[in-house]
Amino acid sequence: MRDLLLQGAGVLAVVISIIHGVLGETKVFAHATVEPPRLRTLLRLVWQAGTVAWIAGGVLLIAAPSMGSDAARHWIIATLAVVFGVAGLGNALALRRVHPGWIGMSAVVALAIAGY
């Protein structure tokens, strides 16, 4: 059961990450005016670097049960619980309202810890 919880956390992390990347391109950067253009490109790339990192974290959560190493499992969970927890907290503090971003990130953390 704990493997399923951990893999569920990974799938949710990947889904949230993809949504983050798509919304960044279609809602944030499609309407943002950032000058000079090189700065706009830099901001987009940094935004998408976070997306790629979260997808990679989700993949690690999905793969952790099949690694056969309790130490690897625990380090993956601990590290990604902090990563997604800080991202969710930052989202909540920045928006100061109920938002699917921090709710989803909190769910990833909860599922990952439950799968510890």
Backbone as CSV, one residue per row, in Angstrom:
resi,resn,N_x,N_y,N_z,CA_x,CA_y,CA_z,C_x,C_y,C_z
1,MET,0.823,-1.199,0.000,0.000,0.000,0.000,0.868,1.264,0.000
2,ARG,1.949,1.226,0.770,2.790,2.419,0.828,3.469,2.687,-0.508
3,ASP,3.718,1.626,-1.292,4.278,1.832,-2.629,3.283,2.575,-3.526
4,LEU,2.012,2.200,-3.427,0.979,2.875,-4.221,0.833,4.341,-3.820
5,LEU,0.923,4.617,-2.529,0.850,6.005,-2.071,2.013,6.814,-2.632
6,LEU,3.196,6.221,-2.610,4.382,6.904,-3.114,4.282,7.121,-4.630
7,GLN,3.832,6.119,-5.342,3.676,6.263,-6.786,2.566,7.252,-7.128
8,GLY,1.511,7.272,-6.304,0.459,8.278,-6.490,0.998,9.684,-6.305
9,ALA,1.874,9.859,-5.328,2.520,11.160,-5.124,3.329,11.542,-6.354
10,GLY,4.020,10.585,-6.935,4.816,10.844,-8.124,3.974,11.230,-9.323
11,VAL,2.884,10.501,-9.542,1.996,10.817,-10.663,1.401,12.208,-10.476
12,LEU,0.954,12.508,-9.269,0.388,13.833,-8.993,1.440,14.924,-9.204
13,ALA,2.666,14.659,-8.791,3.753,15.634,-8.979,3.987,15.910,-10.465
14,VAL,3.976,14.868,-11.277,4.176,15.048,-12.721,3.021,15.842,-13.323
15,VAL,1.799,15.513,-12.940,0.621,16.224,-13.466,0.672,17.699,-13.075
16,ILE,0.936,17.975,-11.820,1.020,19.366,-11.351,2.126,20.109,-12.100
17,SER,3.237,19.444,-12.314,4.367,20.067,-13.006,4.023,20.422,-14.445
18,ILE,3.361,19.519,-15.130,2.966,19.784,-16.516,1.980,20.945,-16.567
19,ILE,1.023,20.954,-15.656,0.066,22.074,-15.591,0.815,23.379,-15.336
20,HIS,1.785,23.358,-14.437,2.607,24.535,-14.131,3.296,25.060,-15.388
21,GLY,3.881,24.161,-16.154,4.582,24.564,-17.365,3.654,25.124,-18.430
22,VAL,2.527,24.461,-18.625,1.567,24.907,-19.643,0.960,26.251,-19.258
23,LEU,0.542,26.391,-18.010,-0.054,27.664,-17.583,0.964,28.798,-17.614
24,GLY,2.199,28.481,-17.321,3.240,29.506,-17.402,3.352,30.072,-18.802
25,GLU,3.324,29.183,-19.780,3.448,29.627,-21.170,2.172,30.297,-21.688
26,THR,1.003,29.758,-21.331,-0.246,30.256,-21.918,-0.891,31.401,-21.148
27,LYS,-0.645,31.483,-19.864,-1.297,32.522,-19.054,-0.335,33.599,-18.567
28,VAL,0.822,33.191,-18.099,1.750,34.158,-17.508,2.557,34.861,-18.593
29,PHE,3.343,34.106,-19.340,4.242,34.729,-20.305,3.541,35.182,-21.579
30,ALA,2.366,34.656,-21.855,1.629,35.110,-23.038,1.137,36.546,-22.858
31,HIS,0.977,36.973,-21.601,0.435,38.304,-21.324,1.424,39.238,-20.636
32,ALA,2.583,38.729,-20.269,3.565,39.539,-19.545,4.406,40.357,-20.511
33,THR,4.674,41.569,-20.097,5.582,42.420,-20.859,6.867,42.545,-20.055
34,VAL,7.899,41.921,-20.552,9.195,41.946,-19.867,10.229,42.449,-20.866
35,GLU,10.931,43.462,-20.466,11.985,44.036,-21.313,13.294,43.992,-20.548
36,PRO,14.380,43.769,-21.166,14.598,43.464,-22.570,14.189,42.021,-22.890
37,PRO,14.081,41.685,-24.158,13.658,40.338,-24.555,14.533,39.222,-23.980
38,ARG,15.823,39.494,-23.800,16.702,38.473,-23.206,16.280,38.144,-21.780
39,LEU,15.819,39.148,-21.036,15.343,38.910,-19.673,14.069,38.069,-19.707
40,ARG,13.189,38.353,-20.639,11.959,37.567,-20.797,12.307,36.098,-21.060
41,THR,13.276,35.876,-21.952,13.705,34.511,-22.261,14.290,33.833,-21.025
42,LEU,15.099,34.557,-20.278,15.690,34.013,-19.058,14.606,33.607,-18.059
43,LEU,13.634,34.483,-17.846,12.553,34.178,-16.904,11.757,32.951,-17.341
44,ARG,11.473,32.844,-18.630,10.750,31.675,-19.138,11.556,30.405,-18.900
45,LEU,12.855,30.460,-19.175,13.685,29.273,-18.994,13.793,28.871,-17.524
46,VAL,13.900,29.846,-16.642,13.956,29.543,-15.208,12.631,28.933,-14.752
47,TRP,11.525,29.498,-15.235,10.192,28.955,-14.921,10.126,27.487,-15.350
48,GLN,10.553,27.199,-16.565,10.460,25.838,-17.080,11.505,24.907,-16.469
49,ALA,12.598,25.459,-15.966,13.569,24.630,-15.242,12.911,24.048,-13.993
50,GLY,12.104,24.863,-13.317,11.345,24.355,-12.172,10.380,23.261,-12.582
51,THR,9.728,23.459,-13.704,8.802,22.449,-14.221,9.527,21.125,-14.464
52,VAL,10.664,21.190,-15.134,11.432,19.978,-15.442,11.933,19.315,-14.151
53,ALA,12.383,20.105,-13.206,12.868,19.550,-11.937,11.741,18.847,-11.181
54,TRP,10.548,19.434,-11.174,9.421,18.792,-10.488,8.997,17.508,-11.193
55,ILE,9.052,17.510,-12.529,8.743,16.274,-13.260,9.759,15.193,-12.886
56,ALA,11.029,15.554,-12.847,12.071,14.598,-12.467,11.829,14.070,-11.051
57,GLY,11.425,14.954,-10.154,11.103,14.516,-8.792,9.938,13.551,-8.772
58,GLY,8.929,13.827,-9.566,7.788,12.919,-9.662,8.198,11.553,-10.191
59,VAL,9.065,11.552,-11.193,9.565,10.284,-11.738,10.333,9.511,-10.664
60,LEU,11.128,10.195,-9.872,11.845,9.515,-8.784,10.881,8.931,-7.753
61,LEU,9.809,9.655,-7.446,8.816,9.117,-6.507,8.142,7.874,-7.075
62,ILE,7.874,7.891,-8.370,7.262,6.725,-9.008,8.225,5.539,-8.992
63,ALA,9.500,5.803,-9.247,10.495,4.734,-9.364,11.017,4.228,-8.024
64,ALA,10.904,5.007,-6.980,11.507,4.653,-5.686,11.132,3.257,-5.178
65,PRO,9.866,2.829,-5.276,9.548,1.494,-4.764,10.267,0.352,-5.483
66,SER,10.654,0.557,-6.719,11.300,-0.518,-7.469,12.823,-0.487,-7.359
67,MET,13.368,0.437,-6.603,14.824,0.557,-6.502,15.442,-0.495,-5.593
68,GLY,14.677,-1.045,-4.691,15.205,-2.071,-3.805,16.144,-1.548,-2.731
69,SER,16.085,-0.264,-2.469,16.961,0.332,-1.458,16.124,1.218,-0.539
70,ASP,16.052,0.825,0.724,15.309,1.649,1.677,15.969,3.006,1.869
71,ALA,17.296,3.037,1.827,17.998,4.318,1.984,17.655,5.261,0.832
72,ALA,17.665,4.753,-0.395,17.315,5.593,-1.552,15.873,6.077,-1.431
73,ARG,14.977,5.183,-1.064,13.560,5.531,-0.906,13.406,6.661,0.100
74,HIS,14.042,6.527,1.242,13.896,7.529,2.299,14.493,8.873,1.898
75,TRP,15.658,8.862,1.230,16.268,10.122,0.797,15.434,10.794,-0.285
76,ILE,14.896,10.025,-1.200,14.041,10.589,-2.252,12.812,11.231,-1.626
77,ILE,12.165,10.519,-0.730,10.950,11.052,-0.097,11.275,12.295,0.721
78,ALA,12.301,12.226,1.547,12.646,13.370,2.396,12.985,14.598,1.559
79,THR,13.794,14.395,0.533,14.208,15.526,-0.303,13.024,16.138,-1.038
80,LEU,12.207,15.296,-1.646,11.093,15.828,-2.441,9.956,16.349,-1.572
81,ALA,9.809,15.831,-0.369,8.822,16.412,0.547,9.210,17.853,0.879
82,VAL,10.495,18.088,1.061,10.966,19.454,1.317,10.776,20.323,0.075
83,VAL,11.165,19.818,-1.094,11.056,20.591,-2.338,9.604,20.986,-2.608
84,PHE,8.704,20.014,-2.597,7.299,20.313,-2.872,6.652,21.080,-1.712
85,GLY,7.112,20.824,-0.497,6.582,21.570,0.652,6.934,23.046,0.587
86,VAL,8.184,23.357,0.257,8.606,24.757,0.140,7.883,25.437,-1.026
87,ALA,7.742,24.720,-2.138,7.025,25.292,-3.291,5.568,25.566,-2.935
88,GLY,4.940,24.634,-2.255,3.546,24.828,-1.849,3.393,25.964,-0.855
89,LEU,4.309,26.040,0.099,4.274,27.123,1.083,4.488,28.471,0.408
90,GLY,5.441,28.535,-0.511,5.677,29.774,-1.249,4.449,30.200,-2.034
91,ASN,3.800,29.238,-2.665,2.578,29.517,-3.424,1.491,30.046,-2.500
92,ALA,1.317,29.401,-1.360,0.277,29.816,-0.412,0.555,31.208,0.151
93,LEU,1.803,31.479,0.501,2.144,32.787,1.058,2.034,33.893,0.019
94,ALA,2.402,33.593,-1.216,2.348,34.605,-2.268,0.906,34.950,-2.641
95,LEU,0.050,33.946,-2.686,-1.329,34.172,-3.144,-2.290,34.515,-2.006
96,ARG,-2.003,33.995,-0.833,-2.835,34.250,0.350,-4.315,33.930,0.130
97,ARG,-4.544,32.859,-0.606,-5.914,32.383,-0.816,-5.839,30.907,-1.190
98,VAL,-6.981,30.262,-1.171,-7.035,28.869,-1.580,-6.690,28.800,-3.070
99,HIS,-5.764,27.924,-3.416,-5.289,27.828,-4.796,-4.924,26.372,-5.091
100,PRO,-5.261,25.890,-6.286,-4.952,24.494,-6.621,-3.460,24.165,-6.552
101,GLY,-2.605,25.156,-6.762,-1.162,24.907,-6.738,-0.680,24.415,-5.391
102,TRP,-0.955,25.181,-4.337,-0.447,24.746,-3.029,-1.236,23.563,-2.482
103,ILE,-2.489,23.434,-2.875,-3.258,22.261,-2.437,-2.657,20.989,-3.054
104,GLY,-2.361,21.054,-4.356,-1.770,19.903,-5.027,-0.398,19.561,-4.493
105,MET,0.417,20.582,-4.259,1.758,20.341,-3.725,1.685,19.743,-2.318
106,SER,0.741,20.208,-1.538,0.561,19.647,-0.197,0.121,18.191,-0.275
107,ALA,-0.706,17.877,-1.260,-1.136,16.488,-1.449,0.044,15.605,-1.839
108,VAL,0.944,16.116,-2.673,2.153,15.357,-3.032,2.965,15.056,-1.773
109,VAL,3.151,16.071,-0.940,3.924,15.888,0.296,3.236,14.855,1.203
110,ALA,1.932,14.990,1.383,1.196,14.068,2.256,1.274,12.621,1.752
111,LEU,1.070,12.441,0.454,1.126,11.090,-0.108,2.540,10.512,-0.015
112,ALA,3.546,11.346,-0.279,4.928,10.863,-0.204,5.286,10.452,1.216
113,ILE,4.891,11.258,2.184,5.193,10.926,3.586,4.421,9.681,4.008
114,ALA,3.169,9.544,3.548,2.391,8.346,3.864,3.032,7.103,3.253
115,GLY,3.740,7.282,2.143,4.415,6.157,1.504,5.829,5.918,2.003
116,TYR,6.236,6.653,3.004,7.577,6.551,3.546,7.820,5.140,4.051
